[in-house]
Amino acid sequence: MSTTSQKHQHFVSEPMGDKPVTDLAGIGEKIGQRLSDGGFDKAYVVLGQFLVLQKDRERFTLWLKELGQCNIKQANDCFQCLSEWCDQFL
């Protein structure tokens, strides 16, 4: 089992509600601002894109790396966070 951050564990432990995009694992202030500038200011909006991309790791991480200008670890952390959240709540 892979190790997850406290941020990740907190995110997947409760409903998403109106959380900001920066509450997602792997998404800090700079990447969060880039995502917000692109119209993805809330975690649920990023979740929508995750679902549109059919929960596909390669497609989602590529999208996140392009829009958020993040590295592969950050993109994978966000993917894992959303994937586990979906397993828990959908």
Secondary structure, 3 states (H helix, E strand, C coil): CCCCCHHHHHHHCCCCCCCEHHHCCCCCHHHHHHHHHCCCCEHHHHHHHHHHCCCCHHHHHHHHHHHHCCCHHHHHHHHHHHHHHHHHHC
